[in-house]
Amino acid sequence: MTLATLLAGIVLLALTAYALLGGADFGGGVWDLFATGPRKDRQRELIAHAIGPVWEANHVWLILAVVLLFTCFPPAFADLAISLHIPLTLALMGIVLRGSAFSFRAYGDSRAAGVRRWGRVFSIASLVTPPLLGICVGAVTSNGGRKAVAATFLNMYVRPWLNLYCVSVGFLALAAFAFLAAVYLTAEATDNELRDDFRLRGLWAGIAVGLTALLVLVLAGSWAPGMQAGLLHSPWPTPLHLATLAAGVTAIAALWGRRWRLARIAAAGEIALLLWGWGLGQFPYLIPSDLTIEDAAAPPATLEGVTVALVLGGIVLIPSLLYLFRVFKSAKTTESP
């Protein structure tokens, strides 16, 4: 394994951490929007309590992935930042609006109207941003926007991401984040009624993840044939798919049986495996058919310097994050009502 491949793997791991942690925060905002029934206020209180202590820290993984990409693979970063500037800008706006609204709702206008207004901004931004992030992933995996076409604005900056395949990946990201949030919230809750509320949401969202993942795989045949071939015809797909299926079934079964900790572990494993499937499916390309990892890599001196900085930074970052989660997420979880 070359140093460039190792750093590309760390980018994927950072994106995985962001999906499992920051993605669940977005999913919490989705359930905030769709809070219903006589316990809707308590549902929103639980979501705010679960997200509040850690949501800013969870963004460190997205920052790490972006910094590694533009430092270690500048041609790929330039390509993606230009061709996907519309969905990336909209996603950035959603991230900023979501975080700002969450803070303003908690610490700003305390009147009921102000709380409702900022809560609405928070939840709508949480609903819109995950599909935009998924659309960007779909555009990376597909080759539709890089064929020989007339150099018009639509062909260069809209059609590469605004198509059925990319939108389906966007819905997969939304379903995955909502699934993670619902499962995590069953473990966060201490009230059995709230646990059952999010248990039901988790069951439906888990089914949606499986169906949208299957849809993405089918549509990839037309829009991302290289990705589909990698996911179906390489030596590694069978064990990966079996592991993903096992994790998904285990998560659903654990939710059904009210095994909250097991459900959380299995759900995180399923989403992580889906992301790793993306990375393996397009390996060794960063941008399929255009740029391999080695072609896009910065000079060796840059890669070596970044590796040293990662090691030194990790010595500070990892223990700090572990301590943060230990302080705020160490409550005992009961396995049965």
N, C-alpha and C positions, 0 to 999 in steps of 0.2 A: 504494500500500500504506500502510495506517495504522500508527501505532506499535503499537497493540494487536495487529494481525495479525502484525507483525514479532516481537513478544515471544512470541506463540503459536507462531510458527515456531521460535523459539529453544527453547521448551519441548520441541517435537517433536525438535529436533536433540539436546537433552540426553538425552532418552529413547533416541534412536538410539545415542548414544555409550554409554549405560549398557547397552543390549542387546548391543552389539558387544564391550564390555570386561567389564563386570560379569556380563553374561549368560553369556559364555564361562567365567567362574569358576564359575558354577552348573553349567554343563555339565561342567566338570572334576570337580566333586563327584559328578555322576551316573556318570561313567566310573570314579571311585574306588569307588563302590558295586558296579559291575558288572565290576571288574577280575577277570580269570580267566586260567587257564592257568599254565604254568610261569614266565611273566614278570609275574605279577600284582603282586608287590612292586616290581618295577622300573617298572611302569606307574604305581603310586601315587607312587613317588619322583619320576617325571617330572612328574606333575600337581602335586605339592607344590612342586617347583622352579619350575614355570611360574607358579603362582599367587602364591607367597610374597611376592615383592618388590612386587607392584602391587595386590593385591586390595583393600586399604583405600583406595588412591587412586581406584580405579574407582568407588567409591560417591559420589564428589563429583558425578557427573552426575545421580544420582537426587536428591541433596540440592538441586542447582541447580533441577531440574524442579519439585520440591515447593515450594521457596521462591518461585519465579516464579509458580506457580499460586496460592498463597494470598495473595501480595502484589499481583499484577496482575489476578487474576480471582477475587476472594473469593467471589462467589455460586456459581461452579462448584465451588470447593474445598469450600465448606460442603455443597453438595448431595452431592458424591461422598463426602466424609468421613463423612456421616451414613448415606446409603443403602448404602454399601459398607463400613461399619465392621467387619463380621465378616471378610470375606476380606482386607481391608487389615491388620487386627490380626494375623491368622494369618500373613500374608506378612511383617510386621515381626518377629514372633516367629521365623519361619524365618530371616530375614536375621541376626538377633542370634545365634541358636543356631549357625548355620553358621559365622559369623566367630569366635565364642567357641570352638567346638569345634576349629576349625582351629588356633587359637593354642594351646589347651591340649594338643592332640595333639603339636604341635611343641616346646612349651616346658614342659609340665606333667609329669604322671606319666610317667616314662620306662620303666616296666615294660610288658611286652608286653600285659598285660590292659588297662592304662590307655590305651595307644596304640590298641588295638582299639576300646575303648569310645568314645573321643572321635572316632575315625575313623568309627565307625558313625553317631554324631550328626551329624557334618559331612556325610556323604554322604546321609543320609536327609533332612536339612534342605535340601540342594541339590536333591534330587529333588522335594520337596513344594512348595517356594517358587515355582519358575517357573510351574506351572499356576495358582497363586493369583494371580500377577501378570497372567497371560493372561486369567484369568476376569474380573479387574477391567477390563481393556481391552474384553473382550466385552460387559460390562455397560454400559460407556460408549457403545459403538457401537449397542447395541440399544435399543429403546424399550419392551420388554416390561414393565419394572417401573414405567412411568410412565403407564400407562393408567388409566382411571377404575375403580378396584377398591376393595373394602372396605379400610379403613385398619386392617388387622391386622398383627401383627408379621411373619408369614410373607409377606404381600403386599408389605410395605414394605421389609423388610430381608433376605429370603432369596430369594424368587422372582426378583427382578431379576437375580441372578447365578447361582443354582443351577438351570440349565437346560441343555439339550443344546447349544445354540449357544455359550454362554459356556464350557462345559467343553471344547468342541472348540477354541476359541481358546486355552484353557489348555494343551491338548496340543500345539497349534501352537507356543506359546512354549517348551514343554519340548523339542520336537523341534529347534527353531531353536537353542536354547542348546547342546544336545548336539551338534548339527552343527558349530556354530562351534568348540566346544572340541576336537572330534576333528580338525578341519582345522588349527586352530592348533597342536595338539600334534604333528602330523606335521612341522610346521616347527620346533618347539622341539626335537624329538628329534635326537640325533646318532647313535643306534643304528638300523641299518636294520630290525632285527626289531621294535623298538618303533614305528617309522614304519609298518610294514605292519600292526601291530595296530590303530593308530588310523586308518590308511587304510581298513581294512575297516569300522570303526565309522562313519567319516565317510560312506562310500558308502551304508550302510543308513540313517543319520540323514538324509542329503540326500534320499533317496527318501521318507522319512517326512515331511519338511517339505513336499514337493510334494503328497503325498496329503492331508495334513491341511489345507493351504491350500485345496485344491479342496473338501474337505468343509466348511470354514468358509464358503466362497463360496456353496455350495449351501444350507446351513442358514440363511444370512443372508436368504434369500428369505422365510422365515417369521418369523424373530426380529428381523432388522435390515433391513427392505426398503429403507430410505433409504440405508443403506450399500451394499447390493447394487446399487441403481440408480446410485449414484455411481461404483461400480467398473465398471459395465458400459455405462452409457448416456451418460456425460459425454464431452466432446471429448477428454480426455487419457488415458482408460484404455488404449487400444490401444498407444501407445508405451510406457507404463509396464509393461503386462503383457509386452510383447515384451522389454523390457530385463530384467525380472525373470526371465523364462524363459531368456534368453540367459545371465544371470549364473549361474543354477542349473545349466544344462547345462555351462557352462564350468567351474564348480567340480567337478562330477562327473567331467568329462573330464580335468581337470587332476589330480584325485586318482588316477584310473585310470592316467594316464600318469606319475604321480609328479612332477608339476610343483608342488612344495610352495608356493612363493611365489605363483604364479598362482592356485592353489586357495584360498589364504588371502584374496587380494584379491577373487576372485569370490564366495566365500562371504559375506564381509562386505558386498559390494555387493548380493547377493540379499536378505539380511535387512534391510539399510537400505531397500531399495526396497519390501519388504513393509510396513515401518512407515510409510514415506511414503505408500503407498497408503491406509493407514488414515487418515492426516491429511487427504489430499485427498478421500477418500471421504465424510467427514462435514463438510468445509468448506462453509459458514462457521460451523458449529456447534462449540462445545466439548462440549455435551451435546445430541445430536441432538433436534430439534423443541422443545427447551425453552429453551436458552440459546445465542445466537450469541456469537462472539468479542467483538463490539462491545457487546452487551447485558451481558456479564459483566465487561467491563473496568473497572478502577479509574479514579478521576479522572485527568485528563491530567497533573497535577503529580506524582502517584505514578508513572505510567508513565515520565515523563521522568527522574525521580530514579533509578528502577531501571535505565534505559538507561545513564545516566552511571556507575552503580555497576558494571554489567556490563562496560563498556569498561575501566574502571580495574582491575577484578578480573581481567579477561582478560589484561591486560598482565602480571600476576603469575602467574596460573594456567597459561596455555597454555605458556609457556616452561618452567615448572617441571615440568609433566607430560611435555613432550617430552624434557627432560633425564633425567627418571626412566626413561623407556622406553629412551632411548639407552644409559643406564648398564647396565640389566639385560636389554635385549632386542636388543642389537646384534651378537650372534653371527652368523657367516655360516651360511647354509643351503645345503646342496648340493642341486642339482636332481634328481639321480638317485642310486640306491643304489650 
